[in-house]
Amino acid sequence: GWIVNAGISGNRLLTDAVGEHLLARIDHDVLAVPGVSHVITHIGLNDLGLPGHFAHPEPAEGPTAAEFKAGLTTLADRLHAAGLTVIGSTIGPYKGTVHEGYDTPRGQAVRAEVNAWLLGPGHPFDGIVDVAAAVADPDEPDRIRAEYNAGDGLHVNDAGAKAIADAVDITLLDL
């Protein structure tokens, strides 16, 4: 087998930003991959941070928690309908990012509500990677731990990427 990274920097789940939003590109970026059997999703930071950001001001506000959870449910349902194992992930910390306009109280509240839903019963995924816990500063869990911070308070460095990889329950991958 192999691993295919279909991630796009700056991408969103619900609205276009850098390229088509994830729900619009599932068919050609995921379902068209021969032999695909498992999907690990990692989406959400840009849905919460880019609205109002100078580079991507539209829409003016990001999704509500209910809208984002509905989008994740649609994503999981579409992938499950194709017979895939679907692993979701929590939205990582980004408080204090250097990107102007990205960190808002509203976005942080949506992140907290969505993450609580993902970590509880009733979400539509076959498993969850707790990205937030893997890279959060233990003293300030809304911020990336210093040794995992790529320097902008939003992206992780190689050590942070390893921490996220280590958080994946490989038994969910049937390897």
mmCIF file of the C-alpha atoms, coordinates in Angstrom:
data_MODEL
# 
_entry.id   MODEL 
# 
loop_
_atom_site.group_PDB 
_atom_site.id 
_atom_site.type_symbol 
_atom_site.label_atom_id 
_atom_site.label_alt_id 
_atom_site.label_comp_id 
_atom_site.label_asym_id 
_atom_site.label_entity_id 
_atom_site.label_seq_id 
_atom_site.pdbx_PDB_ins_code 
_atom_site.Cartn_x 
_atom_site.Cartn_y 
_atom_site.Cartn_z 
_atom_site.occupancy 
_atom_site.B_iso_or_equiv 
_atom_site.pdbx_formal_charge 
_atom_site.auth_seq_id 
_atom_site.auth_comp_id 
_atom_site.auth_asym_id 
_atom_site.auth_atom_id 
_atom_site.pdbx_PDB_model_num 
ATOM 1   C CA . GLY A 1 1   ? 0.000   0.000  0.000  1.00 0.00 ? 1   GLY A CA 1 
ATOM 2   C CA . TRP A 1 2   ? 0.881   3.624  -0.028 1.00 0.00 ? 2   TRP A CA 1 
ATOM 3   C CA . ILE A 1 3   ? -0.058  6.914  1.579  1.00 0.00 ? 3   ILE A CA 1 
ATOM 4   C CA . VAL A 1 4   ? -1.408  9.761  -0.528 1.00 0.00 ? 4   VAL A CA 1 
ATOM 5   C CA . ASN A 1 5   ? -1.413  13.285 0.894  1.00 0.00 ? 5   ASN A CA 1 
ATOM 6   C CA . ALA A 1 6   ? -4.283  15.185 -0.720 1.00 0.00 ? 6   ALA A CA 1 
ATOM 7   C CA . GLY A 1 7   ? -3.909  18.182 1.568  1.00 0.00 ? 7   GLY A CA 1 
ATOM 8   C CA . ILE A 1 8   ? -3.825  21.704 0.215  1.00 0.00 ? 8   ILE A CA 1 
ATOM 9   C CA . SER A 1 9   ? -2.272  24.480 2.253  1.00 0.00 ? 9   SER A CA 1 
ATOM 10  C CA . GLY A 1 10  ? -4.923  27.071 3.061  1.00 0.00 ? 10  GLY A CA 1 
ATOM 11  C CA . ASN A 1 11  ? -7.792  24.742 2.203  1.00 0.00 ? 11  ASN A CA 1 
ATOM 12  C CA . ARG A 1 12  ? -11.145 24.761 3.982  1.00 0.00 ? 12  ARG A CA 1 
ATOM 13  C CA . LEU A 1 13  ? -13.939 22.251 4.526  1.00 0.00 ? 13  LEU A CA 1 
ATOM 14  C CA . LEU A 1 14  ? -16.900 24.419 3.613  1.00 0.00 ? 14  LEU A CA 1 
ATOM 15  C CA . THR A 1 15  ? -15.823 27.358 1.450  1.00 0.00 ? 15  THR A CA 1 
ATOM 16  C CA . ASP A 1 16  ? -13.226 27.888 -1.249 1.00 0.00 ? 16  ASP A CA 1 
ATOM 17  C CA . ALA A 1 17  ? -10.007 29.668 -0.319 1.00 0.00 ? 17  ALA A CA 1 
ATOM 18  C CA . VAL A 1 18  ? -6.821  28.235 -1.778 1.00 0.00 ? 18  VAL A CA 1 
ATOM 19  C CA . GLY A 1 19  ? -8.403  25.829 -4.228 1.00 0.00 ? 19  GLY A CA 1 
ATOM 20  C CA . GLU A 1 20  ? -11.784 24.152 -3.962 1.00 0.00 ? 20  GLU A CA 1 
ATOM 21  C CA . HIS A 1 21  ? -13.100 23.374 -0.499 1.00 0.00 ? 21  HIS A CA 1 
ATOM 22  C CA . LEU A 1 22  ? -12.709 19.793 0.683  1.00 0.00 ? 22  LEU A CA 1 
ATOM 23  C CA . LEU A 1 23  ? -16.327 18.733 0.195  1.00 0.00 ? 23  LEU A CA 1 
ATOM 24  C CA . ALA A 1 24  ? -16.098 19.825 -3.467 1.00 0.00 ? 24  ALA A CA 1 
ATOM 25  C CA . ARG A 1 25  ? -12.907 17.875 -4.180 1.00 0.00 ? 25  ARG A CA 1 
ATOM 26  C CA . ILE A 1 26  ? -13.587 14.554 -2.450 1.00 0.00 ? 26  ILE A CA 1 
ATOM 27  C CA . ASP A 1 27  ? -14.469 12.728 -5.656 1.00 0.00 ? 27  ASP A CA 1 
ATOM 28  C CA . HIS A 1 28  ? -11.351 13.629 -7.637 1.00 0.00 ? 28  HIS A CA 1 
ATOM 29  C CA . ASP A 1 29  ? -8.828  13.882 -4.780 1.00 0.00 ? 29  ASP A CA 1 
ATOM 30  C CA . VAL A 1 30  ? -9.877  10.898 -2.668 1.00 0.00 ? 30  VAL A CA 1 
ATOM 31  C CA . LEU A 1 31  ? -12.427 8.591  -4.244 1.00 0.00 ? 31  LEU A CA 1 
ATOM 32  C CA . ALA A 1 32  ? -10.624 8.531  -7.603 1.00 0.00 ? 32  ALA A CA 1 
ATOM 33  C CA . VAL A 1 33  ? -7.439  7.149  -6.005 1.00 0.00 ? 33  VAL A CA 1 
ATOM 34  C CA . PRO A 1 34  ? -7.180  3.463  -6.981 1.00 0.00 ? 34  PRO A CA 1 
ATOM 35  C CA . GLY A 1 35  ? -7.248  1.152  -3.978 1.00 0.00 ? 35  GLY A CA 1 
ATOM 36  C CA . VAL A 1 36  ? -8.039  3.803  -1.381 1.00 0.00 ? 36  VAL A CA 1 
ATOM 37  C CA . SER A 1 37  ? -9.387  2.205  1.793  1.00 0.00 ? 37  SER A CA 1 
ATOM 38  C CA . HIS A 1 38  ? -8.693  4.657  4.633  1.00 0.00 ? 38  HIS A CA 1 
ATOM 39  C CA . VAL A 1 39  ? -8.812  8.418  5.009  1.00 0.00 ? 39  VAL A CA 1 
ATOM 40  C CA . ILE A 1 40  ? -7.392  10.555 7.801  1.00 0.00 ? 40  ILE A CA 1 
ATOM 41  C CA . THR A 1 41  ? -8.870  14.031 7.719  1.00 0.00 ? 41  THR A CA 1 
ATOM 42  C CA . HIS A 1 42  ? -7.222  17.122 9.177  1.00 0.00 ? 42  HIS A CA 1 
ATOM 43  C CA . ILE A 1 43  ? -9.224  20.238 8.438  1.00 0.00 ? 43  ILE A CA 1 
ATOM 44  C CA . GLY A 1 44  ? -10.621 23.240 10.223 1.00 0.00 ? 44  GLY A CA 1 
ATOM 45  C CA . LEU A 1 45  ? -7.967  25.802 11.079 1.00 0.00 ? 45  LEU A CA 1 
ATOM 46  C CA . ASN A 1 46  ? -8.531  27.766 7.897  1.00 0.00 ? 46  ASN A CA 1 
ATOM 47  C CA . ASP A 1 47  ? -12.317 27.566 8.177  1.00 0.00 ? 47  ASP A CA 1 
ATOM 48  C CA . LEU A 1 48  ? -11.986 29.301 11.547 1.00 0.00 ? 48  LEU A CA 1 
ATOM 49  C CA . GLY A 1 49  ? -9.077  31.643 10.891 1.00 0.00 ? 49  GLY A CA 1 
ATOM 50  C CA . LEU A 1 50  ? -9.222  32.815 7.290  1.00 0.00 ? 50  LEU A CA 1 
ATOM 51  C CA . PRO A 1 51  ? -12.608 34.592 7.350  1.00 0.00 ? 51  PRO A CA 1 
ATOM 52  C CA . GLY A 1 52  ? -11.785 38.208 8.030  1.00 0.00 ? 52  GLY A CA 1 
ATOM 53  C CA . HIS A 1 53  ? -8.060  37.589 7.427  1.00 0.00 ? 53  HIS A CA 1 
ATOM 54  C CA . PHE A 1 54  ? -6.582  40.167 5.070  1.00 0.00 ? 54  PHE A CA 1 
ATOM 55  C CA . ALA A 1 55  ? -5.773  37.577 2.391  1.00 0.00 ? 55  ALA A CA 1 
ATOM 56  C CA . HIS A 1 56  ? -9.172  35.828 2.420  1.00 0.00 ? 56  HIS A CA 1 
ATOM 57  C CA . PRO A 1 57  ? -11.777 38.228 3.832  1.00 0.00 ? 57  PRO A CA 1 
ATOM 58  C CA . GLU A 1 58  ? -14.866 36.413 2.519  1.00 0.00 ? 58  GLU A CA 1 
ATOM 59  C CA . PRO A 1 59  ? -17.016 35.224 4.144  1.00 0.00 ? 59  PRO A CA 1 
ATOM 60  C CA . ALA A 1 60  ? -16.694 37.751 6.967  1.00 0.00 ? 60  ALA A CA 1 
ATOM 61  C CA . GLU A 1 61  ? -17.189 35.064 9.616  1.00 0.00 ? 61  GLU A CA 1 
ATOM 62  C CA . GLY A 1 62  ? -16.305 31.409 9.669  1.00 0.00 ? 62  GLY A CA 1 
ATOM 63  C CA . PRO A 1 63  ? -18.829 28.656 10.186 1.00 0.00 ? 63  PRO A CA 1 
ATOM 64  C CA . THR A 1 64  ? -20.714 28.099 13.389 1.00 0.00 ? 64  THR A CA 1 
ATOM 65  C CA . ALA A 1 65  ? -19.917 24.933 15.301 1.00 0.00 ? 65  ALA A CA 1 
ATOM 66  C CA . ALA A 1 66  ? -23.187 23.437 14.041 1.00 0.00 ? 66  ALA A CA 1 
ATOM 67  C CA . GLU A 1 67  ? -22.284 24.237 10.422 1.00 0.00 ? 67  GLU A CA 1 
ATOM 68  C CA . PHE A 1 68  ? -18.789 22.801 10.803 1.00 0.00 ? 68  PHE A CA 1 
ATOM 69  C CA . LYS A 1 69  ? -20.064 19.620 12.491 1.00 0.00 ? 69  LYS A CA 1 
ATOM 70  C CA . ALA A 1 70  ? -22.630 19.224 9.696  1.00 0.00 ? 70  ALA A CA 1 
ATOM 71  C CA . GLY A 1 71  ? -19.825 19.582 7.136  1.00 0.00 ? 71  GLY A CA 1 
ATOM 72  C CA . LEU A 1 72  ? -17.708 16.959 8.899  1.00 0.00 ? 72  LEU A CA 1 
ATOM 73  C CA . THR A 1 73  ? -20.719 14.649 9.028  1.00 0.00 ? 73  THR A CA 1 
ATOM 74  C CA . THR A 1 74  ? -21.298 15.115 5.294  1.00 0.00 ? 74  THR A CA 1 
ATOM 75  C CA . LEU A 1 75  ? -17.618 14.381 4.666  1.00 0.00 ? 75  LEU A CA 1 
ATOM 76  C CA . ALA A 1 76  ? -17.660 11.196 6.753  1.00 0.00 ? 76  ALA A CA 1 
ATOM 77  C CA . ASP A 1 77  ? -20.972 10.035 5.271  1.00 0.00 ? 77  ASP A CA 1 
ATOM 78  C CA . ARG A 1 78  ? -19.716 10.448 1.697  1.00 0.00 ? 78  ARG A CA 1 
ATOM 79  C CA . LEU A 1 79  ? -16.519 8.540  2.425  1.00 0.00 ? 79  LEU A CA 1 
ATOM 80  C CA . HIS A 1 80  ? -18.335 5.811  4.358  1.00 0.00 ? 80  HIS A CA 1 
ATOM 81  C CA . ALA A 1 81  ? -20.767 5.422  1.440  1.00 0.00 ? 81  ALA A CA 1 
ATOM 82  C CA . ALA A 1 82  ? -17.729 4.520  -0.684 1.00 0.00 ? 82  ALA A CA 1 
ATOM 83  C CA . GLY A 1 83  ? -16.754 1.846  1.844  1.00 0.00 ? 83  GLY A CA 1 
ATOM 84  C CA . LEU A 1 84  ? -13.827 3.726  3.369  1.00 0.00 ? 84  LEU A CA 1 
ATOM 85  C CA . THR A 1 85  ? -12.597 3.804  6.949  1.00 0.00 ? 85  THR A CA 1 
ATOM 86  C CA . VAL A 1 86  ? -12.670 7.457  7.977  1.00 0.00 ? 86  VAL A CA 1 
ATOM 87  C CA . ILE A 1 87  ? -10.538 8.871  10.781 1.00 0.00 ? 87  ILE A CA 1 
ATOM 88  C CA . GLY A 1 88  ? -11.208 12.432 11.856 1.00 0.00 ? 88  GLY A CA 1 
ATOM 89  C CA . SER A 1 89  ? -8.998  14.770 13.835 1.00 0.00 ? 89  SER A CA 1 
ATOM 90  C CA . THR A 1 90  ? -9.425  17.556 16.311 1.00 0.00 ? 90  THR A CA 1 
ATOM 91  C CA . ILE A 1 91  ? -8.610  21.113 15.286 1.00 0.00 ? 91  ILE A CA 1 
ATOM 92  C CA . GLY A 1 92  ? -5.193  22.067 16.584 1.00 0.00 ? 92  GLY A CA 1 
ATOM 93  C CA . PRO A 1 93  ? -4.347  25.067 18.742 1.00 0.00 ? 93  PRO A CA 1 
ATOM 94  C CA . TYR A 1 94  ? -3.583  28.444 17.200 1.00 0.00 ? 94  TYR A CA 1 
ATOM 95  C CA . LYS A 1 95  ? -4.006  31.082 19.905 1.00 0.00 ? 95  LYS A CA 1 
ATOM 96  C CA . GLY A 1 96  ? -1.476  33.865 19.513 1.00 0.00 ? 96  GLY A CA 1 
ATOM 97  C CA . THR A 1 97  ? -0.676  33.152 15.873 1.00 0.00 ? 97  THR A CA 1 
ATOM 98  C CA . VAL A 1 98  ? 1.227   35.941 14.165 1.00 0.00 ? 98  VAL A CA 1 
ATOM 99  C CA . HIS A 1 99  ? -1.295  35.953 11.302 1.00 0.00 ? 99  HIS A CA 1 
ATOM 100 C CA . GLU A 1 100 ? -3.322  39.113 11.793 1.00 0.00 ? 100 GLU A CA 1 
ATOM 101 C CA . GLY A 1 101 ? -7.056  38.551 12.211 1.00 0.00 ? 101 GLY A CA 1 
ATOM 102 C CA . TYR A 1 102 ? -6.727  34.757 12.373 1.00 0.00 ? 102 TYR A CA 1 
ATOM 103 C CA . ASP A 1 103 ? -7.151  34.189 16.113 1.00 0.00 ? 103 ASP A CA 1 
ATOM 104 C CA . THR A 1 104 ? -10.593 35.364 17.241 1.00 0.00 ? 104 THR A CA 1 
ATOM 105 C CA . PRO A 1 105 ? -12.693 34.560 20.313 1.00 0.00 ? 105 PRO A CA 1 
ATOM 106 C CA . ARG A 1 106 ? -15.441 33.276 18.005 1.00 0.00 ? 106 ARG A CA 1 
ATOM 107 C CA . GLY A 1 107 ? -13.065 30.931 16.178 1.00 0.00 ? 107 GLY A CA 1 
ATOM 108 C CA . GLN A 1 108 ? -11.641 29.643 19.453 1.00 0.00 ? 108 GLN A CA 1 
ATOM 109 C CA . ALA A 1 109 ? -15.166 28.967 20.770 1.00 0.00 ? 109 ALA A CA 1 
ATOM 110 C CA . VAL A 1 110 ? -16.098 27.040 17.615 1.00 0.00 ? 110 VAL A CA 1 
ATOM 111 C CA . ARG A 1 111 ? -12.853 25.049 17.842 1.00 0.00 ? 111 ARG A CA 1 
ATOM 112 C CA . ALA A 1 112 ? -13.571 24.130 21.472 1.00 0.00 ? 112 ALA A CA 1 
ATOM 113 C CA . GLU A 1 113 ? -17.128 23.013 20.696 1.00 0.00 ? 113 GLU A CA 1 
ATOM 114 C CA . VAL A 1 114 ? -16.155 21.004 17.613 1.00 0.00 ? 114 VAL A CA 1 
ATOM 115 C CA . ASN A 1 115 ? -13.248 19.333 19.433 1.00 0.00 ? 115 ASN A CA 1 
ATOM 116 C CA . ALA A 1 116 ? -15.468 18.390 22.393 1.00 0.00 ? 116 ALA A CA 1 
ATOM 117 C CA . TRP A 1 117 ? -17.934 16.818 19.951 1.00 0.00 ? 117 TRP A CA 1 
ATOM 118 C CA . LEU A 1 118 ? -15.165 14.914 18.154 1.00 0.00 ? 118 LEU A CA 1 
ATOM 119 C CA . LEU A 1 119 ? -13.800 13.554 21.431 1.00 0.00 ? 119 LEU A CA 1 
ATOM 120 C CA . GLY A 1 120 ? -17.204 12.470 22.707 1.00 0.00 ? 120 GLY A CA 1 
ATOM 121 C CA . PRO A 1 121 ? -19.729 9.894  21.553 1.00 0.00 ? 121 PRO A CA 1 
ATOM 122 C CA . GLY A 1 122 ? -21.860 10.435 18.486 1.00 0.00 ? 122 GLY A CA 1 
ATOM 123 C CA . HIS A 1 123 ? -19.382 11.811 15.953 1.00 0.00 ? 123 HIS A CA 1 
ATOM 124 C CA . PRO A 1 124 ? -19.491 10.145 12.504 1.00 0.00 ? 124 PRO A CA 1 
ATOM 125 C CA . PHE A 1 125 ? -15.881 8.928  12.327 1.00 0.00 ? 125 PHE A CA 1 
ATOM 126 C CA . ASP A 1 126 ? -14.366 5.474  12.835 1.00 0.00 ? 126 ASP A CA 1 
ATOM 127 C CA . GLY A 1 127 ? -11.701 7.012  15.060 1.00 0.00 ? 127 GLY A CA 1 
ATOM 128 C CA . ILE A 1 128 ? -10.188 10.348 16.019 1.00 0.00 ? 128 ILE A CA 1 
ATOM 129 C CA . VAL A 1 129 ? -6.619  11.646 16.048 1.00 0.00 ? 129 VAL A CA 1 
ATOM 130 C CA . ASP A 1 130 ? -6.438  14.178 18.868 1.00 0.00 ? 130 ASP A CA 1 
ATOM 131 C CA . VAL A 1 131 ? -4.189  16.663 17.093 1.00 0.00 ? 131 VAL A CA 1 
ATOM 132 C CA . ALA A 1 132 ? -4.992  19.355 19.642 1.00 0.00 ? 132 ALA A CA 1 
ATOM 133 C CA . ALA A 1 133 ? -3.764  17.263 22.577 1.00 0.00 ? 133 ALA A CA 1 
ATOM 134 C CA . ALA A 1 134 ? -0.733  16.031 20.645 1.00 0.00 ? 134 ALA A CA 1 
ATOM 135 C CA . VAL A 1 135 ? 0.700   19.492 20.046 1.00 0.00 ? 135 VAL A CA 1 
ATOM 136 C CA . ALA A 1 136 ? -0.863  21.744 22.706 1.00 0.00 ? 136 ALA A CA 1 
ATOM 137 C CA . ASP A 1 137 ? 1.140   23.562 25.339 1.00 0.00 ? 137 ASP A CA 1 
ATOM 138 C CA . PRO A 1 138 ? 0.178   21.850 28.611 1.00 0.00 ? 138 PRO A CA 1 
ATOM 139 C CA . ASP A 1 139 ? 0.058   25.212 30.410 1.00 0.00 ? 139 ASP A CA 1 
ATOM 140 C CA . GLU A 1 140 ? -1.873  26.995 27.637 1.00 0.00 ? 140 GLU A CA 1 
ATOM 141 C CA . PRO A 1 141 ? -3.791  24.354 25.656 1.00 0.00 ? 141 PRO A CA 1 
ATOM 142 C CA . ASP A 1 142 ? -5.042  26.868 23.067 1.00 0.00 ? 142 ASP A CA 1 
ATOM 143 C CA . ARG A 1 143 ? -1.414  27.442 21.975 1.00 0.00 ? 143 ARG A CA 1 
ATOM 144 C CA . ILE A 1 144 ? 1.048   25.167 20.192 1.00 0.00 ? 144 ILE A CA 1 
ATOM 145 C CA . ARG A 1 145 ? 3.754   23.810 22.479 1.00 0.00 ? 145 ARG A CA 1 
ATOM 146 C CA . ALA A 1 146 ? 6.951   25.844 21.902 1.00 0.00 ? 146 ALA A CA 1 
ATOM 147 C CA . GLU A 1 147 ? 9.024   22.875 20.737 1.00 0.00 ? 147 GLU A CA 1 
ATOM 148 C CA . TYR A 1 148 ? 6.375   22.023 18.100 1.00 0.00 ? 148 TYR A CA 1 
ATOM 149 C CA . ASN A 1 149 ? 5.775   25.559 16.833 1.00 0.00 ? 149 ASN A CA 1 
ATOM 150 C CA . ALA A 1 150 ? 7.074   26.270 13.330 1.00 0.00 ? 150 ALA A CA 1 
ATOM 151 C CA . GLY A 1 151 ? 7.344   29.915 14.355 1.00 0.00 ? 151 GLY A CA 1 
ATOM 152 C CA . ASP A 1 152 ? 3.962   31.381 13.461 1.00 0.00 ? 152 ASP A CA 1 
ATOM 153 C CA . GLY A 1 153 ? 1.798   29.898 16.207 1.00 0.00 ? 153 GLY A CA 1 
ATOM 154 C CA . LEU A 1 154 ? -0.336  28.138 13.601 1.00 0.00 ? 154 LEU A CA 1 
ATOM 155 C CA . HIS A 1 155 ? 1.792   25.511 11.886 1.00 0.00 ? 155 HIS A CA 1 
ATOM 156 C CA . VAL A 1 156 ? 3.809   22.734 13.482 1.00 0.00 ? 156 VAL A CA 1 
ATOM 157 C CA . ASN A 1 157 ? 7.448   21.948 12.739 1.00 0.00 ? 157 ASN A CA 1 
ATOM 158 C CA . ASP A 1 158 ? 8.823   18.456 12.054 1.00 0.00 ? 158 ASP A CA 1 
ATOM 159 C CA . ALA A 1 159 ? 8.742   17.542 15.757 1.00 0.00 ? 159 ALA A CA 1 
ATOM 160 C CA . GLY A 1 160 ? 5.093   18.623 15.890 1.00 0.00 ? 160 GLY A CA 1 
ATOM 161 C CA . ALA A 1 161 ? 4.297   16.562 12.801 1.00 0.00 ? 161 ALA A CA 1 
ATOM 162 C CA . LYS A 1 162 ? 5.899   13.553 14.487 1.00 0.00 ? 162 LYS A CA 1 
ATOM 163 C CA . ALA A 1 163 ? 3.813   14.168 17.621 1.00 0.00 ? 163 ALA A CA 1 
ATOM 164 C CA . ILE A 1 164 ? 0.679   14.149 15.460 1.00 0.00 ? 164 ILE A CA 1 
ATOM 165 C CA . ALA A 1 165 ? 1.793   10.980 13.665 1.00 0.00 ? 165 ALA A CA 1 
ATOM 166 C CA . ASP A 1 166 ? 2.469   9.339  17.022 1.00 0.00 ? 166 ASP A CA 1 
ATOM 167 C CA . ALA A 1 167 ? -1.107  10.194 18.072 1.00 0.00 ? 167 ALA A CA 1 
ATOM 168 C CA . VAL A 1 168 ? -2.582  8.085  15.247 1.00 0.00 ? 168 VAL A CA 1 
ATOM 169 C CA . ASP A 1 169 ? -3.992  4.786  16.483 1.00 0.00 ? 169 ASP A CA 1 
ATOM 170 C CA . ILE A 1 170 ? -2.482  2.540  13.818 1.00 0.00 ? 170 ILE A CA 1 
ATOM 171 C CA . THR A 1 171 ? -4.894  -0.276 14.680 1.00 0.00 ? 171 THR A CA 1 
ATOM 172 C CA . LEU A 1 172 ? -7.531  1.819  12.886 1.00 0.00 ? 172 LEU A CA 1 
ATOM 173 C CA . LEU A 1 173 ? -5.511  1.479  9.689  1.00 0.00 ? 173 LEU A CA 1 
ATOM 174 C CA . ASP A 1 174 ? -5.660  -2.324 9.556  1.00 0.00 ? 174 ASP A CA 1 
ATOM 175 C CA . LEU A 1 175 ? -1.972  -2.473 8.640  1.00 0.00 ? 175 LEU A CA 1 
# 
